């Protein structure tokens, strides 16, 4: 039996090939998992947010089920993050930040299911999220403050010669924010899944032995269980960190 290399799990594979005028519109595993993540988020919230009871009658005192409580808990976490970090007009950012939070969370969790695909382990997805949000924040900042927004690159009471040094440094550090935001999510998910694949391959090789040495697979299998729990924690923490940094960037520009 030939085991796949650890990095082959991140390979984008074409499932249905379709080309039109030299343009490739093929359906890949990457596209399917992205659509599945979005579909899961929308339907999970929609089908568990009804205000009617089992008799299809509106009930203000209807006790929410466990799934509704989970949705409310996630919404409360996101709302608390927004109110703690963003001080002005924070209510208008809740729908967007909540959608990003749930999309990243479900993408990370779906990637932990065997034989699926982790979309957030690709720079294309993480950079698309970080740069699009970063560009949107800059548009809001420029619309609010106009040319005064460029004061972010020039501290007050700075001499002309010192400004020649500080402005390029501040500009590079400012542009590096979306890069670090995207790379942080990408590298943590990719490193964790690669390590899981290495340990799983080693455990399978140990199980394939036909003598008493195969009992040595107990240790790597136990390690695999622990690493899976850590990877689950990474999926949750990285989603939390991503949203915190978005809120900080919005607060800096507001």
N, C-alpha and C positions, 0 to 999 in steps of 0.2 A: 504493500500500500504506500503510495507516494503522498506525503504531507505537503500542503501548500506552504509557501514562504510566509512569514509574519506580515509582510507588507502587501501581499496579494489581496487581503481582505478590503483594502482601500481602492482597488482597481475599479474603474467605471466600465461596466460591461453593457454592450448594446443588446437589448432583448428583441425589439422589433425594428428592423432597418427600414428607413424611409427617407428618400432623397427627392428633392424637388428643385429643379434648375440649379444643380450643383450645390444646393444647400442641404445640410444634414439635419433632418427632423426626427432622428431615431429616438425611440423610447428606451431609456437606460434605467438601470437599477437606481442610479442617482436621482432621476426625475420621479420615479415611482415612490421612493421613500420620502422625498420632499412633499409630494402630493398627499401621501399617507399621513405625514405629520400634520399638515394643514387640515386635512379632512378629519383627523382624530380630534384636533383641538376644537374645531367648529362644532362637530357633532357631540363631543363630550359635554360641551357647555350648553348646547341647544337642547339636547334631549334630557338633560338633568336640571333644567332651569324653568320648568313649567310652574306656573302659579296655580294650576288646577289639581284637584285631588283625583283619586281613582274613579270617581263618578263624573269626571269632566265638568265639575262645578267649581267656580272660583271660591277659594277659601283663604281668607287672610290669616287664619290661625293654623293653617296646614303645617304640620311638623315636617321639616325637610329630611330627606333620607340621607344615607351615608355619603353618596356621591355629591349631593348638593352641599353637604357640610364640607366636603373636600374642596369644591369649587369656591365656597365662601372663605375657606382658610387661605387658599392661594390668593384670592382677591384681597383679603385682608393684609397678607404679607406684602403684596405689591403696593397697596395703598399706604401702608405704614412706611415703606421705603421712600415713596414719593413725598409724603408729608414731612418726613424727617430731614430730607436732603434739599428738596426744592421748596423755597420759601414763598415764591410769588406765583399765583395762577397755576398751582400744581394740579388742580382738578382736571384741566383740559388735557393733561398728558397721560392720565390714567388709562384710557382705552388703548392707546398706542403701545405704551410700555407693558400693559398687561398682555397684549397680543404677542409682543416680542418675547416676553417671559415664558408664556405657555408654548410658543413655537420652539424655542431653544430647549426647554425642558422636555417636551415630548420627543424632539429629535434625538436628544441625548439618551433618553430612556428606551426608545425604539432600537437604537444602536446596540443596546445591551442584549437584545433578543438574539439567540443563535440563528445564523444564516440570514441575517438582515444586513443592512448597510448603514454606516454612521455618516450622515451627511455633514455634521459639524466637525468632522475630522479632515475636511477639505478647506483649503484656504479660500477657494472661490466663494463658498457660503459664508464663512466668517468675515471675510473682507467685504462682501456685498452688504452684510448687515452693518458692520462697523462704519464703512465709508458712507453708505446711504444715510445712516443716522447722523453721522458727523456733518455731512453736507447740509442736511435739514436743519441741524442746530445752528450752523453758520448763517443760513438764510434767515432764520428767525432772529438771530442776533443783529444782522445788518438791517433788517426791516424795523427793528425796535430802536436801535441806537444810531444807525446810519454810519457816517465816517468815524464816529466816536468809538466804534467797536475795534478799530485798529489800535487803540490804546493798549490792547492786550499784549502787543509786541513791544511796547515802549513804556517802561515804568516812569512814574512822575518824577520831576526834578532831575532828569538825566541830561547830561551835557551832550553836545553834538558828536564829539569824538567817541564818547562812550556808547552813544546810540548806534554808531556804525558797527560796534562789536555785539551789542546786546540784541539788536533787532534780528540779525540772522540766526542767532542762537535761540531766541524765543520762537522764531518762526519754525525752525527745525523741530524743536521740542513740541510745538503745537501740532504740527503735521504728524508727528510720531504717535500721537494719542490714538487715532483709529488703527494704526498699524499694530501697536502693542495690544489693543483691545481684541483685534482679530486673531493675532498670533497666539495670545494667551489661551483662548478657547480652543483653537486648532491643535496646539502642541500638547495640551493636557489630555484631550480626548484621544489623539493619535498615539501618544506614548502609553497611555493606559491600556488601550486595545491591543497594541503590539506586545506589551508585556503579558497580557492574558493569553495571546496566541502562542507565545513562546512557551509558557508554562503548560498550556494545554497540550501542545505538541510533545513536550517532554514527558508528560504524564501518559499520553497515549503510547509512546514508544516503550515506556516501562511496562504498561499493561500487555503489550504484544509479546513480552518475553514469556517463555514456557516453563521456567524454573522458579525456584524460590526467590530469585532476585526481583520478580514482578511485585512482590509485596512491598518493595521500596517505593512503589507508586503512591502509597498512602500519604507520604509527606508532600510530594508535589500536588496531589489532589487537594489536600487540606490547605496548602498555600494558595491554590487556585480559588477555593471558596473565599478565603480571606481577601484576596486581590479583587474578586468580584464585588465583595462588599465595599472595598475601598473605591473601586471604580464607580459604584452607585453613588457613593458620597461625592466623588469628583464631579459626576454629572449634575448633582444638585447644587454643589458649591459654586461651580463655574457658571451656572445659570444665575445664581444669586449675585456673584461678583460682576458679571456682565451688566446686569441691570443697575447695580450700585454705581458703576462707572458711567453708565449712560445718564443717570440722574445727576451725578457730579458735573458732567460736561454741560448738561442743560442749565444747572445752577450757575456755572461759571459764565455762561452766555446770556443769562437773563438778568 
